[in-house]
Amino acid sequence: MDKIEETHQNSLRTEEVAAIIEKMPSRFSYFVTLIILFITTLLIFFGWTIKYPELIKAQISISATHAPVKLVSNVSGKIEILHNSRMLLVQTGEYIAVLKNPAVTNDVITLNNLLKKINVHSLNYKDHRHFFPEQVSLGELNSKYFSFLSSLYEYLDYYKTEPINLQEDITKTLLASQQNLLRNAQDQSIILKNKYNLALGDFKRDSNLFVNHVIDPSDIDKSRLNLINYQQETKAILKEIYTDDYQIRESSNKIEQLETQRIEKEREIEVNLLNSYFELKQNISQWEKTYVLIAPFDGKLEYLNFWKEGDFIPAGKEIFAVIPQEKQMYGQVLLPEAGAGKVKIGQSVIIKLNNFPYQEFGIIKGKVSGISLVTNQQTDAVNQNKVNTFLLTVELPDKLMTNYHKSLDFYFDAKGIAEIVTNNRRLYERLFDNLRYRLK
């Protein structure tokens, strides 16, 4: 009986399944199927085409190759402002303001300009004897300036008169005269020597004749007297030769001494001139560092307060800033080491500056141009924790032009957020990331 009931139930199920299979789908089922297929196709399409970037966020500051420089007073005193206009263009080395001191500023400026015009190794009396003023008020620089002026005058006067060269020329002329006298005396000595030899021969001959009673005693006396005269003349000329030779040696020695003296004197006055020149320049530089605010490069002058002529400025006070005109901007990023391995050179960077809300002004696009190889420990501004960071340099190809086509004003050290696009991944890859991780 049980078997018959079981066979009957199976028969009924088979008929129901067959009826379902043989039954054609209704119109509603057909549309549902199409909708499911369409949605599935859209999901596959958008999962493949839509890319969702991976971002690493970090703090960024905008800087430039030439940063602005703030000018600080080194001493306390009342200020003398030489440029009263804000955002005025200044040039390298230009005086901006001076703190009151005993020196007259225009006198120092004039002197400094004159020192730059001369070549201390090439001076001449005509152009430089009255080149520098004598009536100046330089305060603490006075002693150095007049010491230089004294050395300069000594140098120029010496090379104009050349007293040692004059003495040397006189001595050389005297030496030439003495040498001529010596040559004449030597020539005379040769002549006298010949005369003496002849007189000696006459005396010998007369002596023989006198012995043989050929000549009178008076004749032999004349021969003897003639021989004696030539002997005396020969001795006198030899003495003259000795004297001339001695004088020649003295003159030659004096010429050598004058040459040595000339070299030493020239070296002395040149060293004194150079020493006083460079001491004066060094003291002017020190005076400038102490009292003067000077433009370090070409740029725009900006006041850091509402200064006016005669204001008392304490030492160490920031007074002006000089902003360079030509600058190449770049970003500096402190990248935390967590996930820093994903960052590569050439990756895109999205920059949102704090002082220009990106919803209104847009974002700035940059590229990673440099990554440090070692970490640097920084203090977290929020939690005050020590954080290891890498230093990234971000190139700004469009400078500060945003995606809204707005050119932003440049502010040094402007802060913001940098979003580094490390991987532009497809949507379906993100959906299956967790699954892939678990399967592996």
BAZALUM-377930 format. One record per residue (C-alpha): residue in one letter; chain; x, y, z. Coordinates in steps of 0.2 Angstrom, whole numbers. Each point is the difference from the previous one (the first is absolute). Layout:
! BAZALUM-377930
<node "A","A",<X,Y,Z>>
...
***
This chain:
! BAZALUM-377930
<node "M","A",<0,0,0>>
<node "D","A",<14,12,4>>
<node "K","A",<9,-4,-16>>
<node "I","A",<-16,5,-10>>
<node "E","A",<-2,17,9>>
<node "E","A",<18,4,-3>>
<node "T","A",<-1,-4,-18>>
<node "H","A",<-16,11,-1>>
<node "Q","A",<9,15,8>>
<node "N","A",<15,-2,-12>>
<node "S","A",<-12,0,-15>>
<node "L","A",<-8,16,6>>
<node "R","A",<17,9,3>>
<node "T","A",<5,-5,-17>>
<node "E","A",<-15,7,-8>>
<node "E","A",<2,16,9>>
<node "V","A",<18,2,-5>>
<node "A","A",<-4,-4,-18>>
<node "A","A",<-14,13,1>>
<node "I","A",<11,13,6>>
<node "I","A",<14,-4,-13>>
<node "E","A",<-12,-1,-14>>
<node "K","A",<-9,17,5>>
<node "M","A",<7,15,-10>>
<node "P","A",<6,15,10>>
<node "S","A",<-12,14,2>>
<node "R","A",<3,18,-7>>
<node "F","A",<4,6,18>>
<node "S","A",<14,-13,3>>
<node "Y","A",<7,5,-17>>
<node "F","A",<2,18,5>>
<node "V","A",<7,-4,17>>
<node "T","A",<14,-11,-8>>
<node "L","A",<4,14,-12>>
<node "I","A",<1,13,15>>
<node "I","A",<12,-12,9>>
<node "L","A",<11,-3,-15>>
<node "F","A",<1,19,-3>>
<node "I","A",<4,4,18>>
<node "T","A",<13,-13,0>>
<node "T","A",<8,7,-16>>
<node "L","A",<0,17,7>>
<node "L","A",<9,-6,16>>
<node "I","A",<13,-9,-11>>
<node "F","A",<2,15,-11>>
<node "F","A",<1,13,14>>
<node "G","A",<11,-11,11>>
<node "W","A",<12,-1,-15>>
<node "T","A",<0,18,-6>>
<node "I","A",<-2,9,17>>
<node "K","A",<17,3,9>>
<node "Y","A",<1,4,18>>
<node "P","A",<17,8,5>>
<node "E","A",<9,-5,15>>
<node "L","A",<6,16,10>>
<node "I","A",<13,3,13>>
<node "K","A",<-3,16,9>>
<node "A","A",<14,11,8>>
<node "Q","A",<4,18,4>>
<node "I","A",<7,11,-13>>
<node "S","A",<8,17,0>>
<node "I","A",<3,10,-16>>
<node "S","A",<18,8,-1>>
<node "A","A",<11,7,-13>>
<node "T","A",<18,-1,-5>>
<node "H","A",<3,18,6>>
<node "A","A",<-9,2,17>>
<node "P","A",<-4,18,7>>
<node "V","A",<13,7,12>>
<node "K","A",<-5,9,15>>
<node "L","A",<12,14,5>>
<node "V","A",<3,2,19>>
<node "S","A",<8,14,10>>
<node "N","A",<17,-5,8>>
<node "V","A",<0,15,12>>
<node "S","A",<-12,11,8>>
<node "G","A",<-3,18,-6>>
<node "K","A",<-10,12,-10>>
<node "I","A",<-3,-5,-18>>
<node "E","A",<3,10,-15>>
<node "I","A",<-11,-6,-15>>
<node "L","A",<8,2,-17>>
<node "H","A",<-15,-8,-9>>
<node "N","A",<-18,6,5>>
<node "S","A",<-10,-10,-13>>
<node "R","A",<-7,-17,4>>
<node "M","A",<3,-14,-13>>
<node "L","A",<14,10,-8>>
<node "L","A",<12,-9,-11>>
<node "V","A",<17,0,8>>
<node "Q","A",<17,-7,-7>>
<node "T","A",<13,-11,7>>
<node "G","A",<11,10,13>>
<node "E","A",<-12,15,0>>
<node "Y","A",<-2,9,17>>
<node "I","A",<-17,0,6>>
<node "A","A",<1,8,17>>
<node "V","A",<14,5,13>>
<node "L","A",<0,0,19>>
<node "K","A",<7,16,6>>
<node "N","A",<18,1,3>>
<node "P","A",<14,13,0>>
<node "A","A",<4,-3,-19>>
<node "V","A",<-8,10,-13>>
<node "T","A",<-9,-13,-11>>
<node "N","A",<3,9,-17>>
<node "D","A",<19,2,4>>
<node "V","A",<1,-19,3>>
<node "I","A",<-10,-4,-16>>
<node "T","A",<11,12,-10>>
<node "L","A",<16,-8,7>>
<node "N","A",<-6,-18,-3>>
<node "N","A",<-4,4,-18>>
<node "L","A",<17,8,-2>>
<node "L","A",<9,-15,7>>
<node "K","A",<-10,-11,-12>>
<node "K","A",<6,10,-15>>
<node "I","A",<18,-1,3>>
<node "N","A",<12,-14,-3>>
<node "V","A",<12,1,15>>
<node "H","A",<13,-10,-11>>
<node "S","A",<0,13,-13>>
<node "L","A",<1,18,6>>
<node "N","A",<8,15,-7>>
<node "Y","A",<4,18,7>>
<node "K","A",<-10,9,-14>>
<node "D","A",<-17,-9,3>>
<node "H","A",<0,-4,18>>
<node "R","A",<10,13,10>>
<node "H","A",<-16,10,2>>
<node "F","A",<-12,-14,-3>>
<node "F","A",<-6,-2,18>>
<node "P","A",<-8,14,10>>
<node "E","A",<9,7,15>>
<node "Q","A",<-15,9,8>>
<node "V","A",<-11,-15,6>>
<node "S","A",<-8,-5,16>>
<node "L","A",<1,-19,2>>
<node "G","A",<-2,-2,19>>
<node "E","A",<9,-16,6>>
<node "L","A",<7,-2,-18>>
<node "N","A",<10,16,0>>
<node "S","A",<16,-7,7>>
<node "K","A",<0,-15,-13>>
<node "Y","A",<-4,12,-14>>
<node "F","A",<13,13,3>>
<node "S","A",<13,-14,3>>
<node "F","A",<-5,-7,-17>>
<node "L","A",<2,18,-7>>
<node "S","A",<17,2,8>>
<node "S","A",<6,-16,-8>>
<node "L","A",<-8,4,-17>>
<node "Y","A",<9,17,0>>
<node "E","A",<17,-8,5>>
<node "Y","A",<-2,-12,-14>>
<node "L","A",<-5,12,-13>>
<node "D","A",<14,13,5>>
<node "Y","A",<13,-13,0>>
<node "Y","A",<-4,-7,-17>>
<node "K","A",<-1,18,-7>>
<node "T","A",<17,6,7>>
<node "E","A",<9,-17,1>>
<node "P","A",<14,7,12>>
<node "I","A",<9,-17,1>>
<node "N","A",<0,-2,-19>>
<node "L","A",<7,18,-1>>
<node "Q","A",<14,-4,12>>
<node "E","A",<3,-16,-9>>
<node "D","A",<1,9,-17>>
<node "I","A",<12,13,7>>
<node "T","A",<11,-14,8>>
<node "K","A",<0,-9,-17>>
<node "T","A",<6,16,-9>>
<node "L","A",<14,3,13>>
<node "L","A",<5,-18,-2>>
<node "A","A",<1,2,-19>>
<node "S","A",<11,15,3>>
<node "Q","A",<11,-9,12>>
<node "Q","A",<2,-14,-12>>
<node "N","A",<5,12,-14>>
<node "L","A",<13,7,12>>
<node "L","A",<7,-17,4>>
<node "R","A",<2,-4,-18>>
<node "N","A",<9,16,-3>>
<node "A","A",<11,-3,15>>
<node "Q","A",<4,-18,-6>>
<node "D","A",<4,7,-17>>
<node "Q","A",<11,13,7>>
<node "S","A",<8,-13,11>>
<node "I","A",<5,-10,-15>>
<node "I","A",<8,15,-8>>
<node "L","A",<10,5,15>>
<node "K","A",<6,-18,2>>
<node "N","A",<7,1,-18>>
<node "K","A",<8,17,4>>
<node "Y","A",<7,-7,16>>
<node "N","A",<8,-15,-9>>
<node "L","A",<7,12,-13>>
<node "A","A",<7,11,14>>
<node "L","A",<7,-15,9>>
<node "G","A",<9,-5,-16>>
<node "D","A",<7,17,-2>>
<node "F","A",<6,0,18>>
<node "K","A",<9,-17,-2>>
<node "R","A",<8,6,-16>>
<node "D","A",<6,17,8>>
<node "S","A",<6,-10,15>>
<node "N","A",<12,-10,-11>>
<node "L","A",<6,15,-9>>
<node "F","A",<3,9,16>>
<node "V","A",<10,-15,7>>
<node "N","A",<10,1,-16>>
<node "H","A",<2,19,2>>
<node "V","A",<-9,3,-16>>
<node "I","A",<-13,12,7>>
<node "D","A",<0,13,13>>
<node "P","A",<-7,-2,18>>
<node "S","A",<-14,12,-5>>
<node "D","A",<-6,-11,-14>>
<node "I","A",<-2,-15,12>>
<node "D","A",<-9,11,12>>
<node "K","A",<-13,5,-13>>
<node "S","A",<-3,-18,-4>>
<node "R","A",<-2,-4,18>>
<node "L","A",<-12,14,3>>
<node "N","A",<-10,-4,-16>>
<node "L","A",<-2,-18,6>>
<node "I","A",<-5,5,18>>
<node "N","A",<-14,12,-8>>
<node "Y","A",<-7,-15,-10>>
<node "Q","A",<0,-11,16>>
<node "Q","A",<-9,14,10>>
<node "E","A",<-13,2,-14>>
<node "T","A",<-3,-19,-2>>
<node "K","A",<-3,-1,19>>
<node "A","A",<-12,15,-1>>
<node "I","A",<-10,-8,-14>>
<node "L","A",<0,-17,8>>
<node "K","A",<-7,9,16>>
<node "E","A",<-13,8,-11>>
<node "I","A",<-5,-16,-8>>
<node "Y","A",<-2,-8,18>>
<node "T","A",<-11,15,5>>
<node "D","A",<-11,-1,-15>>
<node "D","A",<-2,-19,2>>
<node "Y","A",<-5,3,18>>
<node "Q","A",<-12,13,-5>>
<node "I","A",<-8,-11,-13>>
<node "R","A",<-2,-14,12>>
<node "E","A",<-8,12,12>>
<node "S","A",<-12,6,-13>>
<node "S","A",<-5,-17,-6>>
<node "N","A",<-3,-5,18>>
<node "K","A",<-11,15,2>>
<node "I","A",<-10,-4,-15>>
<node "E","A",<-3,-17,7>>
<node "Q","A",<-5,7,16>>
<node "L","A",<-12,13,-8>>
<node "E","A",<-8,-14,-10>>
<node "T","A",<-3,-10,16>>
<node "Q","A",<-6,15,8>>
<node "R","A",<-12,4,-15>>
<node "I","A",<-7,-17,1>>
<node "E","A",<-3,0,18>>
<node "K","A",<-7,18,0>>
<node "E","A",<-12,-5,-15>>
<node "R","A",<-5,-15,10>>
<node "E","A",<-3,10,15>>
<node "I","A",<-11,13,-7>>
<node "E","A",<-10,-13,-11>>
<node "V","A",<-3,-10,16>>
<node "N","A",<-5,15,10>>
<node "L","A",<-12,5,-14>>
<node "L","A",<-8,-17,-2>>
<node "N","A",<-1,-2,19>>
<node "S","A",<-8,16,2>>
<node "Y","A",<-12,-2,-15>>
<node "F","A",<-6,-17,6>>
<node "E","A",<-2,5,18>>
<node "L","A",<-10,15,-6>>
<node "K","A",<-11,-11,-10>>
<node "Q","A",<-2,-12,14>>
<node "N","A",<-5,13,12>>
<node "I","A",<-13,7,-12>>
<node "S","A",<-7,-17,-2>>
<node "Q","A",<-1,-1,19>>
<node "W","A",<-8,17,1>>
<node "E","A",<-13,-5,-13>>
<node "K","A",<-4,-16,10>>
<node "T","A",<-2,10,16>>
<node "Y","A",<-9,15,-6>>
<node "V","A",<-7,-3,-17>>
<node "L","A",<-15,-11,-7>>
<node "I","A",<6,-5,-17>>
<node "A","A",<-10,-9,-14>>
<node "P","A",<8,-17,-2>>
<node "F","A",<-7,-2,-18>>
<node "D","A",<-11,8,-13>>
<node "G","A",<-18,0,6>>
<node "K","A",<-14,9,7>>
<node "L","A",<1,9,17>>
<node "E","A",<-14,-3,13>>
<node "Y","A",<-2,8,17>>
<node "L","A",<-3,-11,15>>
<node "N","A",<-7,14,10>>
<node "F","A",<-6,18,-2>>
<node "W","A",<17,7,2>>
<node "K","A",<4,19,-2>>
<node "E","A",<15,11,0>>
<node "G","A",<8,1,18>>
<node "D","A",<-9,-15,7>>
<node "F","A",<11,-9,14>>
<node "I","A",<4,-18,-5>>
<node "P","A",<5,-12,12>>
<node "A","A",<14,-13,-4>>
<node "G","A",<-6,-16,-8>>
<node "K","A",<-16,8,-7>>
<node "E","A",<-6,-6,-17>>
<node "I","A",<-3,16,-10>>
<node "F","A",<-1,-4,-19>>
<node "A","A",<-2,-15,-11>>
<node "V","A",<7,-1,-18>>
<node "I","A",<-10,-11,-11>>
<node "P","A",<9,-7,-16>>
<node "Q","A",<-8,4,-17>>
<node "E","A",<6,-16,-9>>
<node "K","A",<-4,-16,9>>
<node "Q","A",<-3,-18,-5>>
<node "M","A",<-14,-7,11>>
<node "Y","A",<0,-18,7>>
<node "G","A",<-9,-10,14>>
<node "Q","A",<8,-7,15>>
<node "V","A",<-9,-15,8>>
<node "L","A",<3,-9,16>>
<node "L","A",<-6,-18,-4>>
<node "P","A",<-3,-12,15>>
<node "E","A",<9,-16,-3>>
<node "A","A",<-17,-10,1>>
<node "G","A",<-3,-5,-18>>
<node "A","A",<14,11,-6>>
<node "G","A",<6,-15,-11>>
<node "K","A",<-14,3,-12>>
<node "V","A",<6,17,-4>>
<node "K","A",<11,1,-16>>
<node "I","A",<8,15,-10>>
<node "G","A",<-12,6,-13>>
<node "Q","A",<-16,-4,9>>
<node "S","A",<-14,14,-1>>
<node "V","A",<-3,11,16>>
<node "I","A",<-16,9,4>>
<node "I","A",<3,16,10>>
<node "K","A",<-13,9,10>>
<node "L","A",<7,16,8>>
<node "N","A",<-7,5,17>>
<node "N","A",<-1,19,-4>>
<node "F","A",<-9,-4,-17>>
<node "P","A",<-15,-12,3>>
<node "Y","A",<0,-12,-14>>
<node "Q","A",<-19,0,-1>>
<node "E","A",<1,18,-6>>
<node "F","A",<17,1,-8>>
<node "G","A",<4,-18,-5>>
<node "I","A",<14,-11,2>>
<node "I","A",<18,1,-6>>
<node "K","A",<8,-14,-10>>
<node "G","A",<18,-6,3>>
<node "K","A",<12,-14,-2>>
<node "V","A",<12,-9,12>>
<node "S","A",<17,5,-6>>
<node "G","A",<11,-6,15>>
<node "I","A",<-1,-12,15>>
<node "S","A",<13,-1,14>>
<node "L","A",<8,-16,3>>
<node "V","A",<0,1,19>>
<node "T","A",<-13,5,13>>
<node "N","A",<0,16,10>>
<node "Q","A",<-9,0,17>>
<node "Q","A",<-13,14,2>>
<node "T","A",<-12,4,14>>
<node "D","A",<-18,-2,-4>>
<node "A","A",<-9,17,2>>
<node "V","A",<-16,-8,7>>
<node "N","A",<5,-14,11>>
<node "Q","A",<18,6,3>>
<node "N","A",<7,-17,-4>>
<node "K","A",<16,-4,-9>>
<node "V","A",<-3,-5,-18>>
<node "N","A",<12,-6,-13>>
<node "T","A",<-2,8,-16>>
<node "F","A",<7,1,-17>>
<node "L","A",<4,16,-9>>
<node "L","A",<-9,2,-17>>
<node "T","A",<3,13,-13>>
<node "V","A",<-15,4,-11>>
<node "E","A",<2,8,-17>>
<node "L","A",<-14,13,-5>>
<node "P","A",<0,0,-19>>
<node "D","A",<-14,13,-1>>
<node "K","A",<6,9,15>>
<node "L","A",<-15,6,10>>
<node "M","A",<-13,-2,-14>>
<node "T","A",<-15,-10,7>>
<node "N","A",<-12,-11,-9>>
<node "Y","A",<-12,14,0>>
<node "H","A",<12,10,-10>>
<node "K","A",<4,12,14>>
<node "S","A",<18,6,3>>
<node "L","A",<2,1,19>>
<node "D","A",<12,13,8>>
<node "F","A",<16,-7,6>>
<node "Y","A",<3,0,19>>
<node "F","A",<16,-7,7>>
<node "D","A",<-2,-16,11>>
<node "A","A",<-19,0,-4>>
<node "K","A",<-7,-16,8>>
<node "G","A",<-12,-13,-6>>
<node "I","A",<-4,-18,-3>>
<node "A","A",<8,-11,-14>>
<node "E","A",<-9,-15,-6>>
<node "I","A",<12,-11,-9>>
<node "V","A",<-8,-12,-13>>
<node "T","A",<10,-16,2>>
<node "N","A",<-11,-12,-10>>
<node "N","A",<-15,4,-11>>
<node "R","A",<-9,-17,2>>
<node "R","A",<-16,-7,-8>>
<node "L","A",<-16,-1,10>>
<node "Y","A",<-1,-19,-2>>
<node "E","A",<17,-2,6>>
<node "R","A",<-4,9,16>>
<node "L","A",<-16,-11,2>>
<node "F","A",<10,-16,-1>>
<node "D","A",<15,6,11>>
<node "N","A",<-6,-8,16>>
<node "L","A",<-5,-16,-9>>
<node "R","A",<16,-2,-8>>
<node "Y","A",<9,4,16>>
<node "R","A",<-10,-14,9>>
<node "L","A",<3,-12,-13>>
<node "K","A",<18,2,0>>
***
